[in-house]
Amino acid sequence: MLTGTVALVTGASAGIGRYLAQGLAERGARVAGLARSADRLTVAMDEVAAATGTRTLAVAADVTDPDAVAAAVAQVTAELGPVTLLINNAGSIDAAEVPLWEADPDQWWQVVESQVRGPFLLSRAVVPGMIAAGGGRVIGLGSGLGTRGSDVYSAYSAGKSAQMRITEGIHLAGAALGVRAFDLAPGVIDTEMTRAMPMHAGRTDWTRPEDVVALAVAIAAGELDQWSGRFLRAGADDLDTLRGITPEDAARQLRLRPYGPADPIG
């Protein structure tokens, strides 16, 4: 189904990124995984290759380091070919559920950097190659916290909102050149990160990883191109419904709501 696709998945050593790498490889994509921990990443990519019989590549890099990102993308291109699917999954979250003014400033900013600088640098490094290859797709792992404010996850919320603007910017500038971009919110997957969040203590209703993979695969296959520049949510969106809808105006995009018909900025 995805034969010929070269996918680069950040944060691929564990959690959602690991599920996505496996799911893409199972459908024939060559998958490069990127993460900071070389040992864990290599094990994960070797496991994916062994389970699927598909070529994988492990590239250790910090997504917030421009030189490391450029070198990683160059290595992936040299060994697997031009990236035609980029999934910006890597990112961290606020260390504690506290108001903004009680947060550690360095940790707060590190979260924002991981959610914004990372996707920017990866997209900047990958998209020119996509254009040269005739097109491609960029998926940003979104969140409902990017569509609304948060009292205790202000860094994560700010980062995810900014990531939505990155997605829309790629779409607006890239659609005519064959590049589409999407925000894919995975819901709440049972991972090490989500289990560490107090807001999910005692949770039993987790989003199924296969629902996230199914949406990502449909995007990669070009089945949802009419949703480029917009927000999709695993576990809530039905694939058949999405395939049959062409969204209009600002549907599933981040916008101000006018206060009424007379609102001058409405």
N, C-alpha and C positions, 0 to 999 in steps of 0.2 A: 504493500500500500504506500509506503514511504521510501521505496527503493530510489536511490539517487539523492535523497535528502542528506545533507550534512548538518547535524544539530550540535549546537554548543549550549550546554546547560550549566549555569553557575550554581554553586552550592550543591553539587551533585554527589557528595560523599555520603549523605544521609538524608532522612526525612523526605520531603516532597520532591526535592531534586533527584534523589535516588529513585523514587517511584517513576518520575518522568523519564529519566535515562533508560530505565528498564522497559517502560512501555513503548518508547520510541524505537528502541532497538528491536523489540519483538515484532515491530511492523516494518522492519527493513532499513531504518535509518542508520547511518554511521554516526556514532555519538561520541563527542568529546565532552568530558566532564571537567569542570574547573572548580577548585576549592583551595583553601589555604593549607590544609593538612595533607601532605603528599602521601603519607603511608595509608591513611584511611581511604583516600580517594583512589589510590591504585588498587587497593583490595576491592572496592566497590565496582570500579570499571572492569576489573578482571572477572568479577562474579557476573556482571551483566554480559560480557562477551561469552563466558562459558555457558550461560543459560540460554543465550539467544543465537549463538553462532555468528554474531554480527561484529564488525570491526569497531573497537572502542579505543579511546585515547584518554589518558589521565594527564592533566596539566595543572601543576600547582601554581597558584598565583593569588595575590590579594586584589580583589576587584576595585579597590580604591587607589591602586598604584598605577599611574598611567603607563610607565615603562613596562611593568609586569604584564599589564593587559595587552599592550601592543605586541610584546614578545609571545604571549600565549596565543593570540589570534594568528600571528605569523606562523607559529608552529602547527596549529590546527590546519591552516590553509595548506601548508607544505605537505602535511602527512595525510590529510583526509580530503582536501579540496576546499573550495570556497564555502563558507558557512551560509546555508540558505534558511536555517531556522535558529534563531537566538532566543533562549529562554533566560531572562534575568530573574533568577530565583534567590540568589544569595542575599542575605540581609539579616540584621539583628533587631532586637526589640528592647524597649526600656527595661532596665534591670529591676526596677521596683515600681509598684503601683502607687505612685505619689503624684501630687500636683506639680506642674512645671517648675514652680519656684522652690521646690524641695529636691529637685533632681540634681544629680551630679553633672556639672556642665560638660565635662569631657566625655562621659558616657553618653549623655544626651546627644551630643554632636556626632559621636561615632555612629550612633543609630541612624541619624539623618544621612550621614555620608554613605553608609552602606546601602541605604534605600534610594539615594539620589545620585551620588557621584559614581557608584558602581554601574548602574544601568546607563548613565550618560557615557562613561568611558567605554563600556562594552559596545554600546550601539554606535558610538563614534568610530570605533575600530572595525566593526563588522559591516555596517551598512554600505560603505563604498564598494566592498567586494560583492555584496548582494546585487547592487545596481549593475556592476560590471558583468555579473553572471546572468542578468536578465530578471532579477527580482528575488524576493524572499520575504520572510515574516519574522516579526519580533514580538515576543510575548513577555509582558511584565507581570510578575506574580503580584496581583493586587490584593485588596482587603476592603471589607466594609468600613473599616476604620479610616480608609482614605476618602470615603464619601461623606464623612461626618466628623465632628470633633470628638475629642476624648478628654476626660478629666484626669486620667492617670496614665495614659499612653500617648502623651503629646508628641514625643519624638517620632514614634512609629506612625502616628496619624499624619503628622506633617510630611514625613518622608513618602508615605504611600500616596498622599494627595499630589505631591510634586511628581511622583512617578507617573500618575495619570496624565499630567501635562506633558511629560516626555513622550508618552505613547501618542497623544494627540499631535504633538509636534512632528513626530516621525511620520504619522499618517498624512498630515497636511502637506508636508514637503516631499514625501516619498511615494505617494499613491500613483502619481503620474509616471513614476520611474519603476513601478512594479513592486514597491515595498509596502507591505501592510503591517500594522501594529495593533496590538490588542492588550487590554488589561484582563487578566484571568484570575479571579478571586477563588482560592481553593476551598473556601469554607473553613471548617475547623477539623483538620486532619489530626489523628492521634500521633503526635511526634514528640520528641524530647523537648522541643521548645514550647509547644502548647501545654504539655503536662506541667511545665514549670511556671505557667502563668496562673496566679491566684484566681483570676476570673473564670478559669476553666476547672477549678477544683471540684471533684465529684461528677464531672460531665461523663455521660455515657452515650450521648447521641452524636457520634463523630461522622464527618463527611467521609465517604468511601474514597480511597485513593484512586480506584479505577474510574470514578466519575471525573476527577481532575485530568487523568490521562486521556480519557475519551474526548474531552473538550480540546485538549492540546493537540491531539492527533487530528481531529476534524479541522482545526485551524491550520495545522501544517499541511494538510491535504488540499487546502484551498476551498473547503466546503462552507466557510463562514466569512469569506472576504467582504461581504456586504456589512459586516460588523466591525470593520477596521476603524480604529480610533475610538472604540467604545469598550464598555465594561461588561464582562460575562462572569457568571457565578456558578461554580460547580456545586452540585447538590440541590440547586434550585432551578437552574435553567435546564430545559429539556432540549436535547439536540435536534430532534425532529421539528420541534416548534421553531427553534432558531433558524434552521435551514429554510423554513418557509416564510420567514419575515425579512423584509428589507426595512430597517429602521429609518425614520425620517427626523428632520430637524436635529434637536440636541438630545434625542433619546439615548439614555445610558451614557451621557457625558456630564462632566462636572460643570455646573452653571449656577449663577445666582438666580434665585426666584424673585420675580418682581413683586412688590408689595400690593400691587393692584393695577388696573388698566391705565392709570395715570402715571405710573412709575416712569420717570424720564430715562432710566437706564434699563427698562424692561425690554 
